[in-house]
Amino acid sequence: AMGPKVLFFLVLTVLVKAGSSDESLDPDDHNPTPEELADDPELAAILSLEQVAKTASLDESLDESLDESLATDVPGSPYALVGKCTIKLLKNRIKTFNLDEIANTGIYHYVQSTGLNDIQCSSGNIYGDDEMGYRATATVIDNNGTSSTISYDLRPVGSGIINEKLTVEDSFSVSGIRVYQFKIVALGWNYATGVLYYGRCALGGKSRTDSRSIVINNCTVGRKKAKKAIEGFKALDLTYKLRGSLADTPQCSKNTKA
């Protein structure tokens, strides 16, 4: 049987695989600069100009001794598979998004994604509250029928952005664990149909794809209004001209639970 560390990296690779590119230098492949944040003080405060500047200076060779949470060059680092928090992604966020509207509302199935394609299906769940904290789980069923689940801590920081923390055991780390920090960016939310369109990024991200997904609540799958909401978010995504394209995420049969 696979150990927990091997299993973690297996499911993580499937969950965030976004297709790194060998293209020439991408002018959009950077975290927001102070100049780009000048007209958005709320976002600047959330990202912290100091952290953005620090990350920008370390983009080419991040040293885990400087900040373990930003280390990208450790074996199997998730940061190698997710893009930076580009201004183009962040500026399209829904500033009024409230995590409480989606928390504790059941299972959500992935229907569109920039990377979830070579699987049977995938789903997620968010639970908790502002007082006790929020948690999220993501489950993937691979093409062999193996189900794997990993968990994250979530913390809303306002203005449509949620900090996501992933803590894993890691023998390469002095402490025996490693913490990875991501940001969830709400790009579209239809409360009535339970359809969410969001991006996921990291200040230390290395992929040249802006990771995005569209998920739908288990209770509204197949409903006409939900399908319309999904199509609307797909069309909206095209107008944003982000890196990488949304594509259909495979769906499991009703007899397969994910």
N, C-alpha and C positions, 0 to 999 in steps of 0.2 A: 504493500500500500504506500501511496505517496505521503511524505511528511507534510506538515502544515506549511513550511516555507516553500516547497516545490509547488504545492497546490495553489498557494497564494499567487506566485508569479505566473502560473498557468492561466488562472482566471483573469488576472490583471492584464496580461498581454491581450486577451480576447476583448476585455471590456474597453480598453482605451486605445486599441490599435487604430491609428489614424493614417498610416501610410506615410512615413517620412520620405521626403523628396530629395533627389540629387540635383535639383535645379540650381541655376546660378543664384547669386545673392538676391534675396527677396527684400525689397525696400520696406515692406510691411512687417518684416520679421524682427520686431523689437518691442519691448515694453514701453508704455507711454513715457515720453520725455516731459520735463517740467514745462516746456513750451506748449506741448499738446494738452497738458492738464490745466493751463492757465485760465481757461474759461469754464472750468468745472471743478471748483474748489471742494465740492462734496466728494467727488471721486478722488481728488488729490489727497484728501485727508484719509480716505479709506485705504488707498494703496500705500500711502506714506512715501513722500518724495525721497526720503532718505533710503528706504528699502529699494525703491525703483532705481535710484542712482547707483546704489551698491550692486544690484543685480546686473545693471547694464555694464558696469565696469568689469564684471566677472563672467560675462556671457560666454567668452571663448574657453575659459578653463576654470570652472568653479572649484574651489578648494573646500572640501567638507570641514576642514579645521577652522575655516572662517565662519561658516554657518552651516551646520549639518542639515538644517531643514531645506537648504537650497542646493545641496550637493547633487550634481547631475551625472557625474562620471563614475558612480559606483556600479558594480555589476547588476544588471537588470533594473536600473532606475526607471520608475514610471515617468519621470520628467522627459525621458528620451522619446516618449510616445504621446506627448500632449504639447500643444503649441503655447507660445508666450501669450500674455494678456494684452493683446494688441489694442490700440486705441479704436480701431475700426470695429472690433468686437464689443468693447466696453461701451462705446458711445451709443450703441443701439439697445442698451438695456432698458427694461421697464423699471423705472425708479420707484414705483409704488407697489411692487410685488411684495406680498405678505406670505411668508413661509407657512403660517398657521392655516392658510386656506387649502394647502395640499397635505399638510402633516395629518397623520391618523385617518386618512381617507381610503386606505386600502392599497392594493397592488396596482402598479402602473406598468404597462407593457411598452417596450420600445418598438416603434413602427417606422421611424426614419432615423438615420444616423450617418455620420461621416466615416465610421469605421466598423460598425457591427454588421458584418455580412457573412463571414465564413463560420456561421453557428446555426443551431436550430432555432433558438429564440433567447430573449433576455427580458428581465423585468426588474423593477425596483420598488422600494417601499421607504417612506419617511415617517418617522414617529417621534413623539416627545412633545415638549412644550418649552416656552421661554424660561420657565423657572427651573426645570430639571435638565434642560438641554435637549438637543435634537440628535437623532441618529438616523442613518440611512443604510440600507442593505441593497446590494446589487447581485442578482443571480443570473448565471449564464448556463445554458445547456448546450454543450458542444455537439459536433456532428457524430460523436460516438454515443451520445445520449447521457454523458456524464454531467451532473449538475454541481456547480460550484458557487459559493456565496462569499462575498467579502463585505465588511462593514466600515462605515466612516462616521466621524463626528462632524456635525454641522453647526455653524454659528452665524446667524444673520448679522451682517454689519451695516445694513441699510442701503438705500438707493439701488435696490435690485441685485445686490451682490451677497453671496453666501460663502463664507470661508469653509472649506472642506479639509479635514485632517485625517490622514491615513497613518496608523501606527502599526508597524510590523516588526517581528523578530528578525534580527539581521546579525549574523556572526561577523560581518565585516565592520560593524560599528563597535566602538569602544564600550558603549553603554549596553550593547546587546539588543538594542532596538533602534529603529530609525523612523523618524516622523516626516511625512511628505505633506506639503501644503498646496492646496489647489483653490481655485475660485470658481464657483458656479455663478453664471451670469444669466439672469432671467431675460429672455428675448421675446417671449410671447406666452400669454396665459389666458385660457378660456375657462373660467370657473364653471359655467353652466354645463359644459361637456367634459370637463376633466382632461383637457388637452394642454400639455406644457411643452414649450419650445425653449431650449436653453443651450448655452455654451459652457464649456469647461476649459480652464486654462491654468497655467502656473507661471509665476515670474521666472522660474528657471526652466521653462518648457523648451524643448528642442525640435519638436515636429514642425513642419511647415504647413500643417493643416490646422485651421481653426475648428477644434472639435465641437460639434453640435449634435443635438438629438431632439427628437419629438417623441413624447410618450403619451399614452392614453390610459385613463382609469379603467380598470377591469369591468366596471359596471356599465360603461358607455361604449365599449367596443362594438363596432358594427352599426351604431346609430347614425342616421343620416346627418344630423347636425354635427356630430363628432367628426365624421369624414370631411364635412365642409370646413371645419376648423383646421383640420390637418392640412388640407389643400391650401387653405389661406396662409398658413405658416410656411408651407413650402414655397409659395409664391413670394412671400415676404423675404424669405431667406435669399432668394435670387436677387432681390433689389439691394441687399446689403453688400453683395460682391465680396464675400468672405473667402478665405482660402479653403479649397476642397469643396466637394459637393455632397449634399444629402442624398441618400439612396435608401431603398426599401430595406428594412430589417426583417429577416425571416421570422415567420410566426409559427409557433408550435400548434399541434392539433389540440383539440379540446381535451383529449385524454392525457396530454402531457402537461405537467404542472411546472411552471417556472416563475 
